[in-house]
Amino acid sequence: MGVTSFTGVKVFSTTLARDRENMGENITKWLKENLVNIEVVDKVVTQSSDKEFHCLTITIFYRAKTA
């Protein structure tokens, strides 16, 4: 099993319910704007919470495309 190399990371994170509802649209917009120059190599979804807040984080690992 090899190690996937990457040259950048984009993190989307929120604790607000209304922002969580829009997170998918925000990620899709970012991908559409950047997929010409990058290749997504991995992603990680993390959820954490305490008594009051629920945090959702989506981390995208990418590699810059070479010409």
Secondary structure, DSSP 4 states (H G I P E B T S, - for coil): -PPPP-SEEEEEEE-SHHHHHHHHHHHHHHHHHHTTTEEEEEEEEEEEE-SS-EEEEEEEEEEEPP-
